[in-house]
Amino acid sequence: MGKRRDKEATCSAILDVAEELFARRGYAETSMSAIARRCRVAKSLIHHHFGSKAALWRQVRARAQAEYVTVASTILESEADVFEILADLVRAYFRFLQHHPRVVQIIARTQLERDRDCSWVDDELSRQMIARVEEHQRRGTLRGDLTPVCLLSLCFSATVHYFQSRREYERFLADDELPNRDGLYLDNMIKIIAFSAIKRCSSPSGLSHK
């Protein structure tokens, strides 16, 4: 048991340092040697536990995304109205980034990288989301002329962009709007999704950010 705990503690410490360096320097500029120096361990030990840098990155990504992936998977299994599914996915991602600013940094860095090894997107979760969008398009509850990947990219890119450029956005808000700036942006983003993507005449319910 002692050795197992030591291994878990060592791996956790390596992941902590790797996450910090990936966020500050990006994937390309973070070497296994730099991670080893910060952790004060031999580089060979990192290779022993994680293999390659790409494999280490995937572990960092999986750990960072775990909270949202769990919540999103539950939402996707729901039989709720299509608008509520989309809105809940966006709300959950918004709250996730709101409470994890380092993840916003990591995403910003990965967007500047050209190396496919450092993609931020979770492939399996993305496929699940695309499948749900396509399902509702077949049902006729979601506009069929929208490309699922583009719709989802718009939803999540708009969320990431807000946290990357919030200071610029704040400059144009009225003083009485500033205290609720996050909720204001989220509400408006969800309304845009509702009135552009949902195929129905009446206004969708549940437009508030909860």
C-alpha positions in Angstrom: 0.0 0.0 0.0 2.9 2.4 0.8 4.5 2.0 -2.6 1.1 2.5 -4.3 0.5 5.7 -2.4 4.0 6.9 -3.2 3.4 6.2 -6.9 0.1 8.0 -6.8 1.6 11.0 -5.0 4.5 11.2 -7.5 2.2 11.0 -10.5 -0.1 13.6 -9.1 2.9 15.9 -8.4 4.2 15.4 -12.0 0.7 16.2 -13.4 0.5 19.3 -11.3 3.8 20.7 -12.6 3.0 19.6 -16.2 -0.3 21.4 -16.1 1.2 24.6 -14.8 4.0 24.6 -17.4 1.6 23.7 -20.3 -0.6 26.6 -19.2 2.3 29.1 -18.9 4.5 28.0 -21.8 2.4 25.9 -24.1 2.9 22.3 -25.2 5.8 22.9 -27.6 7.8 25.0 -25.2 7.4 22.6 -22.3 10.0 19.9 -22.3 10.1 16.7 -20.2 13.4 17.9 -18.8 11.8 21.1 -17.6 9.0 19.2 -15.9 11.6 16.8 -14.3 13.6 19.7 -13.0 10.6 21.4 -11.4 9.5 18.1 -9.9 13.1 17.3 -8.8 12.9 13.8 -10.2 14.7 12.0 -13.0 13.3 12.5 -16.5 13.4 8.7 -16.8 10.9 8.4 -14.0 8.4 10.6 -15.9 8.8 8.4 -18.9 8.4 5.3 -16.7 5.0 6.6 -15.4 3.6 8.3 -18.5 5.6 7.3 -21.5 5.9 10.2 -24.0 5.2 13.9 -23.6 2.1 13.4 -25.7 0.9 10.7 -23.3 1.6 13.0 -20.4 -0.4 15.8 -22.1 -3.3 13.5 -22.5 -3.3 12.6 -18.8 -3.1 16.3 -17.9 -6.0 17.0 -20.3 -8.1 14.1 -19.0 -7.6 15.2 -15.4 -8.4 18.9 -16.2 -11.5 17.9 -18.1 -12.8 15.2 -15.8 -15.3 17.4 -13.9 -16.9 18.8 -17.1 -16.9 15.5 -18.9 -18.8 13.8 -16.1 -21.4 16.6 -16.0 -21.8 16.8 -19.7 -22.2 13.0 -20.1 -25.1 13.1 -17.6 -26.7 16.0 -19.5 -26.4 14.1 -22.8 -28.2 11.1 -21.4 -31.1 13.2 -20.4 -34.4 13.1 -22.2 -35.0 16.8 -21.7 -36.1 19.3 -24.3 -33.3 19.8 -26.9 -33.0 23.5 -25.9 -32.4 22.5 -22.3 -29.8 20.0 -23.3 -27.9 22.6 -25.3 -28.4 25.3 -22.6 -27.3 23.0 -19.8 -24.1 21.9 -21.7 -23.2 25.6 -22.2 -24.1 26.6 -18.6 -22.0 23.7 -17.3 -19.0 24.6 -19.5 -19.3 28.3 -18.5 -19.3 27.5 -14.8 -16.4 25.0 -15.3 -14.2 27.7 -16.9 -15.4 30.3 -14.4 -14.0 28.1 -11.6 -10.9 26.9 -13.4 -9.0 29.9 -14.9 -5.9 27.7 -15.6 -8.0 25.7 -18.0 -8.7 28.9 -19.9 -4.9 29.5 -20.1 -4.3 25.9 -21.4 -7.0 26.2 -24.1 -5.5 29.6 -25.2 -2.1 27.9 -25.5 -3.3 24.9 -27.4 -5.1 27.1 -29.9 -1.7 28.6 -30.8 -0.1 25.2 -31.2 -0.1 23.3 -34.5 0.9 20.0 -33.0 -2.1 17.6 -33.1 -0.7 15.9 -30.0 -1.9 18.8 -27.8 -5.5 19.0 -28.9 -7.8 20.2 -26.1 -10.9 18.6 -27.5 -12.2 15.3 -25.9 -13.0 13.2 -28.9 -15.4 10.8 -27.3 -17.4 13.6 -25.6 -17.5 15.5 -28.9 -18.8 12.5 -30.8 -21.6 12.1 -28.2 -22.6 15.7 -28.6 -22.6 15.6 -32.4 -24.7 12.4 -32.2 -27.3 14.1 -30.0 -27.5 17.2 -32.3 -28.0 14.9 -35.3 -30.6 12.9 -33.5 -32.7 16.1 -32.8 -32.2 17.2 -36.4 -33.8 14.0 -37.5 -36.6 14.5 -35.1 -37.2 18.0 -36.5 -36.7 19.8 -33.2 -33.4 21.3 -34.3 -32.7 23.1 -37.6 -31.5 20.7 -40.2 -29.5 23.2 -42.1 -27.0 23.7 -39.3 -23.8 21.6 -39.3 -23.5 19.9 -35.9 -19.8 20.6 -35.5 -20.2 24.3 -36.4 -23.1 24.7 -33.9 -21.2 23.1 -31.1 -18.0 24.9 -31.9 -19.9 28.2 -31.8 -21.4 27.4 -28.4 -18.1 26.4 -26.8 -15.8 28.9 -28.6 -18.1 31.8 -27.5 -17.7 30.5 -23.9 -13.9 30.3 -24.1 -13.7 33.7 -25.8 -15.6 35.4 -23.0 -13.1 34.4 -20.4 -10.2 35.3 -22.6 -11.5 38.8 -23.4 -13.7 39.6 -20.5 -11.8 42.8 -19.6 -12.5 44.2 -23.1 -16.2 43.2 -22.9 -16.5 44.9 -19.5 -15.5 48.3 -20.8 -18.7 48.7 -22.7 -21.1 47.6 -20.0 -23.1 50.1 -17.9 -22.1 50.4 -14.2 -25.3 48.6 -13.1 -24.5 45.7 -15.4 -21.0 45.0 -14.2 -21.9 43.1 -11.0 -23.7 40.5 -13.1 -21.5 40.6 -16.1 -20.9 36.8 -16.2 -24.6 36.0 -16.0 -25.5 38.7 -18.5 -23.2 37.2 -21.1 -24.3 33.7 -20.4 -28.0 34.6 -20.7 -27.5 36.4 -24.0 -25.4 33.5 -25.4 -28.1 31.0 -24.5 -30.8 33.2 -26.1 -28.8 33.4 -29.3 -28.6 29.6 -29.4 -32.3 29.3 -28.7 -33.5 31.7 -31.4 -31.1 30.6 -34.0 -30.9 26.8 -33.6 -34.1 25.5 -32.2 -36.8 24.7 -34.7 -40.0 26.0 -33.2 -42.2 29.1 -33.1 -42.6 29.8 -29.4 -39.9 31.2 -27.3 -37.9 28.5 -25.4 -38.3 28.3 -21.7 -35.5 28.4 -19.2 -33.6 31.3 -20.6 -32.1 32.4 -17.3 -28.6 31.3 -16.4 -29.7 29.4 -13.2 
